[in-house]
Amino acid sequence: EEGAFVMWFLRYFTDPLLQVSMWGTILMCFASSLIGVMAFVRRESLVGETLSHAAFPGAVIGVVISMTFFRGAESLGLAFTIGSAFFFSLLGMWSVRLLERKMGVKEDAALCFILASFMGVGVLLASALQSSHPLWFRQVENFFYGQAATMMGVHVALYASLSVAVLLFILWKFPLLKMLNFDPTFSRSLGINTSLLSALLIFFISLSVVIGIRAVGVVLMSGMLIAPAVAARSFTSKLSVMMLLASLFGVASAILGNILSYEIPRWFNGRLNIPMGPLILLIAASFSL
């Protein structure tokens, strides 16, 4: 019986129809959980929300251009779409800083304004596609709602690259990040370039958000950054332990979300289907209860 359970469990990691979404979401949750801890301890949770919503019009424009010029070359089209979304997310963050410095708008107000404005532009563009290009609109929906179950090998490679980049960045700069997060004034007095370090953090948060929206969607991606960090914080106040626990919670959420999204419809004879992305996030949030 024990052997049968192990075989049943391992099937999700080896079956050609199940393994892509399993490995893809594991890697995505691992990377987003690590970088999400940094956003959480810096009290910049709303930054992830703003970056994900700001990326949406870029994703729409990227889909339109990739479907026009890169049809048949899916990997190239995906890379262009993600690049376009990434550019818009950084443009959104630049707009936030511009509002703060030039107009004296407080950070929370600036973040909410840019979040809503960019999202409004994205929805407007997507609505225009709904009637004129329904196929393109369905591609846009994959970024808005997420579609983890339909990921392909190229997505797994993308998430693996992101995970390695985030892990190497954190290991490389961990002592400096620790000082920056808890005592930025002391960090500056030591001659540390805190502006560059903060910019690198925003870069990796944006990259994690933009790449992750294909799995869980624009609306939910910021939750995937913060939920594992919130759960980990209830167990420890040590940053290194918090990052380890958050990554474990993120990976566990991905595994359970994949299994339950496949098994629940079988338990209810197909009468109850639960999308994988929202389920992963709900499981991650449940760890903090």
C-alpha positions in Angstrom: 0.0 0.0 0.0 2.9 2.3 0.8 4.5 1.5 -2.5 1.3 2.2 -4.3 1.0 5.6 -2.7 4.6 6.5 -3.7 3.9 5.4 -7.3 0.7 7.5 -7.3 2.6 10.5 -6.0 5.5 10.2 -8.3 3.2 10.0 -11.3 2.6 13.8 -11.0 6.3 14.3 -11.5 6.9 11.8 -14.4 3.6 11.6 -16.4 4.0 13.5 -19.7 0.6 15.1 -19.2 1.1 16.2 -15.6 4.8 16.8 -15.1 5.1 20.1 -17.0 2.6 22.0 -14.9 3.9 20.3 -11.7 7.6 21.3 -12.3 6.6 24.7 -13.8 4.5 25.8 -10.8 7.1 24.4 -8.3 9.8 26.5 -9.8 7.6 29.6 -10.1 6.4 29.3 -6.5 10.0 28.8 -5.3 11.3 31.9 -7.0 8.4 34.1 -6.1 8.4 33.0 -2.5 12.1 33.9 -2.1 11.8 37.3 -3.7 8.4 37.8 -2.0 10.1 37.7 1.5 12.3 40.6 0.5 9.2 42.6 -0.5 7.4 41.6 2.7 10.2 42.6 5.1 10.7 45.9 3.2 6.9 46.6 3.6 6.6 46.8 -0.2 3.8 44.2 -0.6 1.8 46.7 -2.7 4.7 47.0 -5.1 4.1 43.4 -6.3 0.5 44.2 -6.9 1.3 47.3 -8.8 4.0 45.6 -11.0 1.6 42.7 -11.9 -1.2 45.1 -12.9 1.1 47.4 -14.7 2.4 44.5 -16.8 -1.0 43.6 -18.1 -1.2 46.2 -21.0 2.3 45.1 -22.0 1.1 41.5 -22.1 -1.8 42.5 -24.3 0.4 44.4 -26.7 2.9 41.6 -26.7 0.2 39.0 -27.6 -0.9 41.2 -30.5 2.6 41.6 -31.9 3.6 38.0 -31.3 0.4 36.7 -32.9 1.0 39.0 -35.9 4.7 38.5 -36.5 5.7 35.3 -34.6 2.9 33.0 -35.4 4.2 29.4 -35.5 7.3 30.4 -33.4 5.7 30.0 -30.0 8.9 30.3 -27.9 9.9 33.5 -29.7 6.4 34.9 -29.3 6.3 34.0 -25.6 9.7 35.7 -25.0 8.5 38.9 -26.8 5.2 38.9 -24.8 7.1 38.5 -21.5 9.6 41.2 -22.5 6.8 43.6 -23.3 5.0 42.9 -20.0 8.3 43.3 -18.2 8.9 46.7 -19.9 5.5 47.9 -18.8 5.9 46.7 -15.3 9.2 48.7 -15.0 7.4 51.7 -16.7 4.7 51.5 -14.0 7.3 51.5 -11.2 9.1 54.5 -12.9 5.8 56.3 -13.0 5.3 55.7 -9.3 8.7 57.2 -8.5 8.0 60.1 -10.8 4.7 60.9 -9.0 6.5 60.7 -5.7 9.4 63.0 -6.6 7.9 65.5 -9.0 4.4 65.8 -7.6 4.8 64.9 -3.9 2.3 62.1 -4.0 2.7 59.6 -1.2 3.9 56.1 -2.1 0.7 54.2 -1.3 -1.4 56.7 -3.3 1.0 56.6 -6.2 1.1 52.8 -6.3 -2.7 52.6 -6.3 -3.1 55.2 -9.0 -0.6 53.5 -11.3 -2.1 50.1 -10.5 -5.6 51.2 -11.5 -4.5 53.3 -14.5 -2.3 50.6 -16.2 -4.9 47.9 -15.5 -7.6 50.1 -17.0 -5.5 50.5 -20.2 -4.9 46.8 -20.3 -8.6 45.9 -19.9 -9.5 48.5 -22.6 -7.1 47.0 -25.1 -8.2 43.4 -24.2 -11.9 44.4 -24.7 -11.1 45.7 -28.2 -9.6 42.3 -29.1 -12.6 40.3 -27.7 -14.8 41.1 -30.8 -12.1 41.7 -33.4 -9.7 38.9 -32.7 -11.3 36.2 -30.3 -8.3 33.9 -30.6 -5.9 36.7 -29.6 -8.2 37.5 -26.7 -8.1 33.9 -25.4 -4.3 34.3 -25.3 -4.6 37.5 -23.3 -6.9 35.7 -20.9 -4.1 33.2 -20.1 -2.2 36.2 -18.7 -5.1 37.7 -16.9 -6.5 34.6 -15.2 -3.5 32.3 -15.5 -3.5 28.9 -17.1 -1.0 26.7 -15.2 -2.4 23.5 -16.5 -1.6 24.3 -20.1 2.1 25.2 -19.6 4.7 23.7 -21.9 8.4 22.8 -21.7 9.5 26.3 -22.6 7.7 27.6 -19.5 9.5 25.1 -17.3 12.8 26.2 -18.7 11.8 29.9 -18.1 10.9 29.2 -14.5 14.1 27.2 -13.9 16.2 30.1 -15.2 14.3 32.5 -13.0 14.7 30.3 -9.9 18.5 30.0 -10.5 18.8 33.8 -11.1 16.8 34.7 -7.9 18.7 32.1 -5.8 22.1 33.3 -7.0 21.2 36.9 -6.4 20.0 36.3 -2.9 23.0 34.1 -2.0 25.4 36.7 -3.5 23.9 39.7 -1.9 22.3 38.3 1.3 24.4 40.1 3.9 23.9 43.4 2.1 20.2 42.7 1.6 19.8 42.0 5.3 21.4 45.3 6.2 19.4 47.2 3.6 16.1 45.7 4.8 16.6 46.3 8.6 19.0 49.3 8.8 19.2 51.3 5.5 20.8 54.3 7.2 23.6 52.2 8.6 24.0 50.6 5.2 24.5 54.0 3.5 27.0 55.0 6.2 29.1 52.0 5.2 29.2 53.2 1.6 26.8 50.6 0.3 25.0 51.7 -2.9 21.5 51.2 -1.4 19.9 52.8 -4.5 21.4 50.2 -6.8 20.5 47.3 -4.4 16.9 48.6 -4.2 16.8 48.8 -8.0 18.0 45.2 -8.3 15.3 44.1 -5.9 12.6 45.8 -7.9 14.1 44.3 -11.1 13.8 40.7 -9.6 10.4 41.3 -8.1 9.2 42.6 -11.5 10.8 39.6 -13.3 9.2 37.2 -10.9 5.8 38.8 -11.3 5.9 39.0 -15.1 7.0 35.5 -15.6 4.6 34.1 -13.0 1.4 35.7 -14.4 1.3 33.0 -17.1 0.7 30.5 -14.3 -1.6 32.3 -11.8 -2.7 35.4 -13.6 -2.2 39.2 -13.1 -4.8 39.5 -10.3 -3.4 36.7 -8.1 0.4 36.9 -8.8 1.0 39.4 -6.0 -0.6 37.1 -3.6 1.8 34.3 -4.6 4.7 36.7 -3.7 3.3 37.5 -0.2 1.3 34.5 1.0 4.3 32.2 1.7 6.2 35.1 3.4 3.2 35.8 5.7 3.1 32.1 6.6 6.8 31.9 7.3 6.8 35.1 9.4 4.4 33.5 11.9 7.0 30.8 12.6 10.2 32.9 12.8 11.7 36.4 12.8 15.1 35.3 11.4 15.4 36.3 7.8 17.3 33.3 6.5 14.9 30.8 8.2 12.0 32.9 7.0 13.2 32.6 3.4 13.7 28.8 3.8 10.2 28.3 5.2 8.6 30.6 2.6 10.2 28.6 -0.2 9.0 25.3 1.4 5.5 26.7 1.7 5.6 27.9 -1.9 6.8 24.5 -3.2 4.2 22.6 -1.0 1.4 24.9 -2.3 2.4 24.1 -5.9 2.5 20.3 -5.3 -0.8 20.3 -3.4 -2.4 22.6 -5.9 -1.5 20.4 -8.8 -2.6 17.2 -7.2 -5.9 18.6 -5.9 -6.8 20.4 -9.2 -6.5 17.0 -10.9 -8.1 14.8 -8.2 -11.0 16.9 -7.1 -12.9 16.6 -10.5 -12.3 12.9 -10.3 -13.8 12.7 -6.8 -16.9 14.6 -8.0 -17.2 12.8 -11.4 -16.3 16.0 -13.3 -19.0 18.2 -11.7 -16.5 20.3 -9.8 -13.5 21.8 -11.6 -11.1 24.1 -9.7 -8.5 26.1 -11.6 -4.9 25.3 -10.6 -3.6 28.9 -10.2 -6.2 30.1 -7.7 -6.0 26.8 -5.8 -2.3 27.1 -5.4 -2.7 30.6 -4.0 -5.5 29.5 -1.6 -3.3 26.7 -0.3 -0.4 29.1 0.2 -2.7 31.5 2.1 -4.0 28.6 4.3 -0.5 28.0 5.7 -0.7 31.4 7.5 -3.9 30.5 9.3 
